[in-house]
Amino acid sequence: MLQLSGGRLPEPGPRYGAYPQPPLGAGHLSVEYEPRATAVGEARREVRRQLEIWGLGEREDVVDTAELLVSELTTNALLHSESRFTLTMTAAHGVLRCEVADAGGGRPRVLDAGTAESGRGMFLVDALALRWGCERDGAGTTVWFELGTCGCASGGASGCG
């Protein structure tokens, strides 16, 4: 759950109103997986389980899209880095962010889904995510995407910078 820090909270009253609660679906999770084929399915199941815990399970569109895109990113991590990878999920303020970090140094590319023999996963990420990107951290790479959880925003694209 979202942890608040910074000392004492103000007393509710006319000056401050009720202290705001963390938004529905707020949370953080990070799980490391071994580089084996079953890890992709495990990550997909973890996404669904965690979104249900955070109160987002009723948003089937978000759950299904998050499962699909995490599946694509974890498959890429297995194929291109052959290393352990970490799935990190954060949900707050109407945005779900999923990150997959691995020890590989490659950068994802969006290829034309109609003609490419591989690379369709990033085409899906680009088409379905609100935003996405990638970051290099030493020898490793983190690829992330964001989805709207409140129904007020839909797919777009960002890119890899």
TORPA-4810 file (N, C-alpha, C, O; in nm, 3 decimals):
<nodes>
NODE_1_0.083_-0.118_0.000_0.000_0.000_0.000_0.087_0.124_0.000_0.205_0.119_0.036_M
NODE_2_0.031_0.231_-0.039_0.099_0.358_-0.043_0.138_0.399_0.098_0.053_0.405_0.186_L
NODE_3_0.264_0.428_0.119_0.310_0.468_0.251_0.321_0.620_0.256_0.382_0.681_0.168_Q
NODE_4_0.264_0.678_0.357_0.273_0.823_0.376_0.387_0.851_0.471_0.410_0.776_0.566_L
NODE_5_0.459_0.958_0.445_0.568_0.994_0.534_0.568_1.144_0.552_0.498_1.216_0.482_S
NODE_6_0.646_1.191_0.646_0.661_1.335_0.662_0.605_1.388_0.792_0.577_1.507_0.802_G
NODE_7_0.587_1.304_0.890_0.545_1.355_1.020_0.397_1.342_1.044_0.327_1.263_0.981_G
NODE_8_0.351_1.423_1.139_0.213_1.418_1.183_0.118_1.472_1.078_0.148_1.570_1.010_R
NODE_9_0.003_1.407_1.065_-0.100_1.452_0.973_-0.183_1.561_1.039_-0.204_1.557_1.160_L
NODE_10_-0.231_1.659_0.961_-0.315_1.762_1.022_-0.447_1.702_1.068_-0.498_1.606_1.010_P
NODE_11_-0.501_1.761_1.174_-0.632_1.718_1.224_-0.738_1.761_1.123_-0.733_1.872_1.070_E
NODE_12_-0.836_1.671_1.096_-0.946_1.713_1.009_-1.018_1.831_1.073_-1.033_1.837_1.195_P
NODE_13_-1.062_1.920_0.995_-1.134_2.037_1.045_-1.161_2.134_0.932_-1.129_2.105_0.817_G
NODE_14_-1.219_2.247_0.964_-1.256_2.340_0.858_-1.137_2.390_0.777_-1.151_2.418_0.658_P
NODE_15_-1.022_2.401_0.840_-0.905_2.454_0.769_-0.849_2.352_0.669_-0.809_2.389_0.558_R
NODE_16_-0.845_2.223_0.708_-0.783_2.120_0.624_-0.884_2.027_0.558_-0.850_1.962_0.459_Y
NODE_17_-1.004_2.019_0.608_-1.100_1.921_0.558_-1.055_1.782_0.600_-0.963_1.767_0.680_G
NODE_18_-1.120_1.682_0.547_-1.080_1.545_0.579_-0.947_1.515_0.511_-0.924_1.557_0.397_A
NODE_19_-0.860_1.445_0.580_-0.732_1.410_0.521_-0.756_1.313_0.406_-0.826_1.213_0.424_Y
NODE_20_-0.701_1.340_0.288_-0.729_1.253_0.173_-0.672_1.113_0.192_-0.558_1.097_0.237_P
NODE_21_-0.751_1.014_0.158_-0.706_0.876_0.163_-0.631_0.844_0.034_-0.652_0.909_-0.068_Q
NODE_22_-0.543_0.744_0.039_-0.479_0.703_-0.087_-0.587_0.665_-0.188_-0.690_0.610_-0.150_P
NODE_23_-0.564_0.693_-0.315_-0.667_0.665_-0.415_-0.693_0.516_-0.430_-0.606_0.434_-0.401_P
NODE_24_-0.814_0.483_-0.475_-0.847_0.344_-0.501_-0.744_0.286_-0.596_-0.711_0.347_-0.697_L
NODE_25_-0.694_0.170_-0.564_-0.596_0.106_-0.650_-0.454_0.151_-0.624_-0.366_0.124_-0.706_G
NODE_26_-0.428_0.219_-0.513_-0.291_0.265_-0.486_-0.208_0.149_-0.435_-0.253_0.071_-0.351_A
NODE_27_-0.088_0.137_-0.483_0.000_0.034_-0.433_0.128_0.024_-0.512_0.147_0.090_-0.615_G
NODE_28_0.217_-0.061_-0.461_0.347_-0.083_-0.524_0.384_-0.229_-0.502_0.365_-0.284_-0.393_H
NODE_29_0.437_-0.291_-0.606_0.481_-0.430_-0.597_0.602_-0.448_-0.687_0.607_-0.393_-0.797_L
NODE_30_0.700_-0.524_-0.640_0.816_-0.557_-0.721_0.849_-0.705_-0.699_0.865_-0.749_-0.585_S
NODE_31_0.858_-0.782_-0.809_0.883_-0.926_-0.802_0.994_-0.961_-0.900_0.992_-0.916_-1.015_V
NODE_32_1.090_-1.041_-0.856_1.198_-1.087_-0.943_1.169_-1.229_-0.991_1.120_-1.312_-0.915_E
NODE_33_1.199_-1.255_-1.118_1.173_-1.385_-1.179_1.301_-1.444_-1.236_1.389_-1.372_-1.284_Y
NODE_34_1.310_-1.576_-1.229_1.421_-1.648_-1.291_1.397_-1.654_-1.442_1.283_-1.648_-1.486_E
NODE_35_1.504_-1.665_-1.521_1.489_-1.669_-1.667_1.443_-1.807_-1.717_1.522_-1.883_-1.773_P
NODE_36_1.317_-1.836_-1.697_1.260_-1.962_-1.746_1.125_-1.933_-1.811_1.061_-1.833_-1.780_R
NODE_37_1.083_-2.020_-1.901_0.961_-1.997_-1.979_0.837_-1.979_-1.892_0.747_-1.903_-1.930_A
NODE_38_0.829_-2.045_-1.779_0.711_-2.034_-1.692_0.700_-1.897_-1.626_0.594_-1.862_-1.574_T
NODE_39_0.807_-1.819_-1.628_0.805_-1.687_-1.563_0.706_-1.592_-1.628_0.649_-1.507_-1.559_A
NODE_40_0.684_-1.604_-1.758_0.591_-1.515_-1.827_0.449_-1.537_-1.773_0.380_-1.440_-1.742_V
NODE_41_0.406_-1.661_-1.762_0.275_-1.692_-1.706_0.263_-1.651_-1.560_0.159_-1.602_-1.517_G
NODE_42_0.371_-1.671_-1.484_0.371_-1.630_-1.344_0.352_-1.479_-1.333_0.276_-1.432_-1.248_E
NODE_43_0.420_-1.404_-1.417_0.408_-1.258_-1.415_0.265_-1.214_-1.452_0.209_-1.125_-1.389_A
NODE_44_0.208_-1.277_-1.553_0.069_-1.246_-1.592_-0.027_-1.270_-1.477_-0.113_-1.186_-1.448_R
NODE_45_-0.013_-1.384_-1.410_-0.101_-1.415_-1.297_-0.081_-1.316_-1.182_-0.177_-1.278_-1.115_R
NODE_46_0.044_-1.275_-1.161_0.072_-1.178_-1.055_0.006_-1.043_-1.085_-0.045_-0.977_-0.995_E
NODE_47_0.007_-1.003_-1.211_-0.058_-0.877_-1.250_-0.206_-0.883_-1.214_-0.257_-0.791_-1.148_V
NODE_48_-0.276_-0.989_-1.255_-0.420_-1.000_-1.227_-0.446_-1.003_-1.076_-0.534_-0.934_-1.025_R
NODE_49_-0.367_-1.084_-1.005_-0.385_-1.096_-0.860_-0.365_-0.961_-0.791_-0.444_-0.923_-0.704_R
NODE_50_-0.260_-0.891_-0.830_-0.230_-0.765_-0.762_-0.333_-0.658_-0.795_-0.371_-0.580_-0.707_Q
NODE_51_-0.379_-0.653_-0.918_-0.481_-0.554_-0.953_-0.611_-0.581_-0.878_-0.682_-0.487_-0.841_L
NODE_52_-0.643_-0.707_-0.855_-0.761_-0.740_-0.775_-0.742_-0.694_-0.631_-0.834_-0.639_-0.570_E
NODE_53_-0.623_-0.717_-0.575_-0.594_-0.673_-0.438_-0.607_-0.521_-0.427_-0.658_-0.470_-0.328_I
NODE_54_-0.562_-0.449_-0.529_-0.567_-0.303_-0.526_-0.705_-0.247_-0.560_-0.722_-0.125_-0.565_W
NODE_55_-0.802_-0.334_-0.583_-0.937_-0.287_-0.611_-0.962_-0.252_-0.756_-1.060_-0.184_-0.787_G
NODE_56_-0.874_-0.296_-0.845_-0.889_-0.264_-0.987_-0.936_-0.384_-1.069_-0.941_-0.377_-1.191_L
NODE_57_-0.969_-0.495_-1.002_-1.008_-0.617_-1.070_-1.136_-0.604_-1.152_-1.156_-0.680_-1.247_G
NODE_58_-1.222_-0.510_-1.116_-1.346_-0.492_-1.191_-1.323_-0.422_-1.324_-1.411_-0.424_-1.410_E
NODE_59_-1.209_-0.361_-1.342_-1.175_-0.296_-1.469_-1.109_-0.399_-1.560_-0.988_-0.399_-1.578_R
NODE_60_-1.191_-0.489_-1.618_-1.139_-0.597_-1.700_-1.054_-0.546_-1.816_-0.956_-0.610_-1.854_E
NODE_61_-1.091_-0.431_-1.874_-1.012_-0.376_-1.984_-0.870_-0.346_-1.938_-0.774_-0.373_-2.010_D
NODE_62_-0.856_-0.290_-1.819_-0.723_-0.257_-1.765_-0.648_-0.385_-1.731_-0.530_-0.399_-1.763_V
NODE_63_-0.715_-0.479_-1.665_-0.651_-0.604_-1.625_-0.603_-0.682_-1.747_-0.488_-0.726_-1.753_V
NODE_64_-0.692_-0.698_-1.845_-0.655_-0.774_-1.965_-0.541_-0.707_-2.042_-0.449_-0.775_-2.087_D
NODE_65_-0.547_-0.575_-2.056_-0.441_-0.504_-2.128_-0.309_-0.511_-2.052_-0.204_-0.532_-2.112_T
NODE_66_-0.314_-0.494_-1.920_-0.191_-0.502_-1.839_-0.130_-0.641_-1.849_-0.008_-0.654_-1.863_A
NODE_67_-0.212_-0.745_-1.842_-0.161_-0.882_-1.855_-0.094_-0.902_-1.991_0.016_-0.956_-1.999_E
NODE_68_-0.159_-0.858_-2.096_-0.105_-0.873_-2.232_0.028_-0.801_-2.246_0.126_-0.858_-2.295_L
NODE_69_0.034_-0.676_-2.203_0.156_-0.597_-2.222_0.269_-0.646_-2.133_0.384_-0.646_-2.175_L
NODE_70_0.238_-0.688_-2.010_0.342_-0.746_-1.924_0.393_-0.875_-1.986_0.513_-0.904_-1.981_V
NODE_71_0.304_-0.953_-2.044_0.346_-1.075_-2.113_0.445_-1.044_-2.224_0.546_-1.113_-2.240_S
NODE_72_0.417_-0.940_-2.301_0.508_-0.901_-2.410_0.643_-0.857_-2.356_0.747_-0.898_-2.408_E
NODE_73_0.643_-0.773_-2.253_0.770_-0.722_-2.200_0.851_-0.832_-2.133_0.973_-0.835_-2.146_L
NODE_74_0.785_-0.922_-2.061_0.859_-1.029_-1.996_0.913_-1.130_-2.098_1.021_-1.185_-2.080_T
NODE_75_0.836_-1.153_-2.204_0.886_-1.240_-2.312_1.011_-1.179_-2.375_1.109_-1.249_-2.400_T
NODE_76_1.007_-1.048_-2.400_1.125_-0.979_-2.455_1.244_-0.992_-2.362_1.356_-1.015_-2.406_N
NODE_77_1.220_-0.977_-2.231_1.330_-0.989_-2.134_1.392_-1.128_-2.141_1.515_-1.142_-2.137_A
NODE_78_1.309_-1.230_-2.152_1.361_-1.367_-2.161_1.438_-1.391_-2.291_1.547_-1.448_-2.291_L
NODE_79_1.381_-1.345_-2.402_1.443_-1.371_-2.532_1.572_-1.293_-2.554_1.667_-1.345_-2.611_L
NODE_80_1.575_-1.169_-2.508_1.686_-1.081_-2.543_1.792_-1.065_-2.435_1.905_-1.025_-2.464_H
NODE_81_1.758_-1.094_-2.309_1.860_-1.078_-2.205_1.900_-1.210_-2.142_2.012_-1.223_-2.091_S
NODE_82_1.810_-1.310_-2.145_1.837_-1.439_-2.083_1.889_-1.422_-1.941_1.978_-1.495_-1.897_E
NODE_83_1.833_-1.325_-1.869_1.874_-1.298_-1.732_1.750_-1.293_-1.643_1.637_-1.295_-1.692_S
NODE_84_1.774_-1.285_-1.513_1.663_-1.258_-1.423_1.602_-1.125_-1.465_1.670_-1.037_-1.518_R
NODE_85_1.473_-1.112_-1.440_1.409_-0.983_-1.466_1.318_-0.949_-1.350_1.273_-1.037_-1.276_F
NODE_86_1.290_-0.821_-1.335_1.207_-0.774_-1.226_1.085_-0.702_-1.285_1.098_-0.614_-1.369_T
NODE_87_0.969_-0.742_-1.237_0.844_-0.675_-1.271_0.810_-0.584_-1.155_0.800_-0.629_-1.041_L
NODE_88_0.791_-0.456_-1.183_0.750_-0.359_-1.083_0.620_-0.296_-1.129_0.608_-0.250_-1.242_T
NODE_89_0.523_-0.295_-1.040_0.392_-0.235_-1.068_0.364_-0.126_-0.965_0.387_-0.145_-0.846_M
NODE_90_0.314_-0.013_-1.012_0.274_0.096_-0.925_0.140_0.147_-0.974_0.121_0.170_-1.094_T
NODE_91_0.048_0.164_-0.882_-0.083_0.219_-0.917_-0.115_0.333_-0.822_-0.110_0.316_-0.700_A
NODE_92_-0.147_0.448_-0.878_-0.187_0.563_-0.798_-0.239_0.671_-0.890_-0.195_0.685_-1.004_A
NODE_93_-0.334_0.746_-0.839_-0.386_0.864_-0.908_-0.434_0.835_-1.050_-0.414_0.915_-1.141_H
NODE_94_-0.498_0.719_-1.068_-0.557_0.686_-1.197_-0.462_0.632_-1.301_-0.497_0.624_-1.419_G
NODE_95_-0.339_0.596_-1.260_-0.240_0.545_-1.355_-0.178_0.417_-1.299_-0.136_0.411_-1.184_V
NODE_96_-0.173_0.315_-1.384_-0.100_0.192_-1.355_0.028_0.196_-1.436_0.025_0.213_-1.558_L
NODE_97_0.142_0.181_-1.369_0.272_0.177_-1.437_0.333_0.041_-1.412_0.345_-0.003_-1.298_R
NODE_98_0.371_-0.027_-1.519_0.439_-0.156_-1.512_0.576_-0.142_-1.575_0.590_-0.086_-1.683_C
NODE_99_0.677_-0.194_-1.506_0.815_-0.188_-1.554_0.873_-0.329_-1.553_0.849_-0.407_-1.462_E
NODE_100_0.951_-0.359_-1.656_1.025_-0.485_-1.659_1.171_-0.448_-1.679_1.209_-0.390_-1.781_V
NODE_101_1.252_-0.483_-1.580_1.395_-0.451_-1.583_1.473_-0.581_-1.597_1.445_-0.680_-1.530_A
NODE_102_1.573_-0.579_-1.686_1.657_-0.698_-1.706_1.802_-0.654_-1.723_1.831_-0.534_-1.728_D
NODE_103_1.891_-0.750_-1.731_2.035_-0.720_-1.742_2.080_-0.700_-1.886_2.197_-0.671_-1.910_A
NODE_104_1.990_-0.714_-1.980_2.025_-0.696_-2.122_2.040_-0.548_-2.156_1.985_-0.461_-2.090_G
NODE_105_2.115_-0.523_-2.259_2.139_-0.385_-2.298_2.060_-0.341_-2.420_2.077_-0.229_-2.468_G
NODE_106_1.973_-0.428_-2.471_1.899_-0.394_-2.592_1.790_-0.292_-2.567_1.742_-0.274_-2.455_G
NODE_107_1.751_-0.226_-2.676_1.643_-0.128_-2.671_1.531_-0.179_-2.759_1.555_-0.224_-2.872_R
NODE_108_1.409_-0.174_-2.710_1.297_-0.224_-2.790_1.270_-0.135_-2.911_1.294_-0.015_-2.908_P
NODE_109_1.218_-0.198_-3.016_1.179_-0.124_-3.136_1.038_-0.164_-3.174_0.999_-0.280_-3.160_R
NODE_110_0.964_-0.067_-3.221_0.830_-0.094_-3.270_0.841_-0.125_-3.418_0.888_-0.043_-3.497_V
NODE_111_0.798_-0.245_-3.454_0.803_-0.287_-3.594_0.661_-0.296_-3.648_0.565_-0.307_-3.571_L
NODE_112_0.647_-0.291_-3.777_0.517_-0.304_-3.842_0.463_-0.444_-3.814_0.526_-0.543_-3.850_D
NODE_113_0.348_-0.451_-3.749_0.292_-0.580_-3.710_0.251_-0.664_-3.829_0.244_-0.787_-3.817_A
NODE_114_0.226_-0.604_-3.944_0.180_-0.679_-4.058_0.289_-0.755_-4.130_0.261_-0.858_-4.193_G
NODE_115_0.413_-0.708_-4.124_0.518_-0.770_-4.202_0.630_-0.831_-4.120_0.705_-0.914_-4.170_T
NODE_116_0.642_-0.793_-3.995_0.753_-0.840_-3.913_0.729_-0.982_-3.864_0.616_-1.019_-3.831_A
NODE_117_0.836_-1.061_-3.858_0.825_-1.196_-3.802_0.836_-1.193_-3.651_0.790_-1.285_-3.584_E
NODE_118_0.896_-1.090_-3.597_0.901_-1.071_-3.453_0.888_-0.921_-3.428_0.885_-0.842_-3.522_S
NODE_119_0.880_-0.883_-3.303_0.869_-0.741_-3.272_0.727_-0.691_-3.261_0.705_-0.572_-3.239_G
NODE_120_0.631_-0.780_-3.275_0.491_-0.738_-3.265_0.454_-0.695_-3.123_0.360_-0.617_-3.104_R
NODE_121_0.525_-0.744_-3.026_0.496_-0.709_-2.887_0.504_-0.560_-2.863_0.417_-0.504_-2.797_G
NODE_122_0.607_-0.497_-2.912_0.621_-0.353_-2.892_0.519_-0.275_-2.975_0.481_-0.164_-2.939_M
NODE_123_0.475_-0.333_-3.087_0.365_-0.272_-3.164_0.241_-0.266_-3.075_0.171_-0.164_-3.073_F
NODE_124_0.212_-0.375_-3.003_0.098_-0.377_-2.912_0.115_-0.278_-2.797_0.021_-0.206_-2.763_L
NODE_125_0.234_-0.274_-2.739_0.260_-0.179_-2.631_0.236_-0.037_-2.681_0.172_0.044_-2.614_V
NODE_126_0.288_-0.006_-2.798_0.275_0.127_-2.855_0.128_0.161_-2.882_0.086_0.275_-2.863_D
NODE_127_0.052_0.063_-2.928_-0.088_0.086_-2.964_-0.180_0.095_-2.841_-0.277_0.171_-2.844_A
NODE_128_-0.151_0.020_-2.735_-0.246_0.008_-2.624_-0.211_0.089_-2.500_-0.299_0.120_-2.420_L
NODE_129_-0.085_0.124_-2.483_-0.044_0.197_-2.362_-0.074_0.345_-2.374_-0.070_0.402_-2.483_A
NODE_130_-0.103_0.406_-2.260_-0.118_0.550_-2.253_0.016_0.616_-2.288_0.022_0.711_-2.366_L
NODE_131_0.122_0.562_-2.230_0.260_0.605_-2.257_0.349_0.485_-2.236_0.312_0.392_-2.164_R
NODE_132_0.467_0.486_-2.297_0.567_0.383_-2.270_0.704_0.441_-2.298_0.718_0.546_-2.360_W
NODE_133_0.804_0.371_-2.250_0.941_0.415_-2.274_1.040_0.312_-2.225_1.002_0.205_-2.178_G
NODE_134_1.167_0.346_-2.236_1.271_0.258_-2.185_1.386_0.343_-2.133_1.410_0.454_-2.180_C
NODE_135_1.456_0.287_-2.036_1.567_0.356_-1.974_1.681_0.258_-1.956_1.660_0.142_-1.922_E
NODE_136_1.801_0.305_-1.980_1.922_0.224_-1.958_1.973_0.252_-1.819_1.977_0.367_-1.775_R
NODE_137_2.013_0.147_-1.750_2.071_0.159_-1.617_2.194_0.071_-1.614_2.186_-0.048_-1.586_D
NODE_138_2.308_0.130_-1.642_2.431_0.051_-1.652_2.419_-0.043_-1.770_2.394_0.000_-1.883_G
NODE_139_2.437_-0.172_-1.746_2.427_-0.270_-1.853_2.284_-0.316_-1.875_2.256_-0.385_-1.973_A
NODE_140_2.192_-0.278_-1.786_2.054_-0.325_-1.795_1.960_-0.226_-1.861_1.996_-0.111_-1.889_G
NODE_141_1.839_-0.274_-1.885_1.735_-0.194_-1.948_1.605_-0.211_-1.871_1.573_-0.321_-1.827_T
NODE_142_1.531_-0.103_-1.856_1.397_-0.108_-1.800_1.302_-0.056_-1.905_1.317_0.056_-1.955_T
NODE_143_1.203_-0.137_-1.939_1.098_-0.097_-2.033_0.971_-0.084_-1.952_0.939_-0.172_-1.872_V
NODE_144_0.897_0.024_-1.972_0.779_0.051_-1.891_0.663_0.095_-1.979_0.681_0.142_-2.092_W
NODE_145_0.543_0.079_-1.924_0.424_0.134_-1.988_0.329_0.182_-1.879_0.337_0.140_-1.764_F
NODE_146_0.239_0.270_-1.919_0.136_0.320_-1.828_-0.001_0.302_-1.892_-0.018_0.318_-2.013_E
NODE_147_-0.098_0.270_-1.808_-0.237_0.259_-1.849_-0.320_0.346_-1.756_-0.290_0.357_-1.637_L
NODE_148_-0.424_0.407_-1.810_-0.518_0.480_-1.726_-0.610_0.380_-1.657_-0.654_0.283_-1.719_G
NODE_149_-0.639_0.403_-1.529_-0.724_0.311_-1.454_-0.861_0.369_-1.422_-0.945_0.301_-1.364_T
NODE_150_-0.883_0.494_-1.460_-1.010_0.557_-1.423_-1.101_0.575_-1.544_-1.208_0.635_-1.531_C
NODE_151_-1.063_0.524_-1.659_-1.148_0.536_-1.778_-1.143_0.672_-1.843_-1.221_0.699_-1.935_G
NODE_152_-1.054_0.760_-1.797_-1.050_0.896_-1.852_-0.941_0.914_-1.956_-0.932_1.021_-2.016_C
NODE_153_-0.859_0.815_-1.978_-0.752_0.827_-2.077_-0.737_0.694_-2.147_-0.764_0.589_-2.089_A
NODE_154_-0.694_0.699_-2.269_-0.675_0.573_-2.343_-0.546_0.580_-2.422_-0.477_0.681_-2.424_S
NODE_155_-0.516_0.467_-2.487_-0.390_0.443_-2.556_-0.332_0.561_-2.630_-0.404_0.654_-2.669_G
NODE_156_-0.207_0.557_-2.648_-0.138_0.665_-2.715_-0.006_0.612_-2.759_-0.001_0.506_-2.822_G
NODE_157_0.096_0.676_-2.732_0.227_0.623_-2.758_0.327_0.720_-2.701_0.300_0.839_-2.687_A
NODE_158_0.438_0.668_-2.671_0.547_0.753_-2.627_0.665_0.712_-2.710_0.678_0.751_-2.826_S
NODE_159_0.748_0.635_-2.651_0.862_0.588_-2.725_0.977_0.562_-2.635_0.966_0.563_-2.513_G
NODE_160_1.086_0.540_-2.696_1.206_0.503_-2.625_1.306_0.616_-2.644_1.348_0.646_-2.755_C
NODE_161_1.343_0.678_-2.533_1.432_0.791_-2.545_1.558_0.777_-2.470_1.642_0.867_-2.472_G
</nodes>
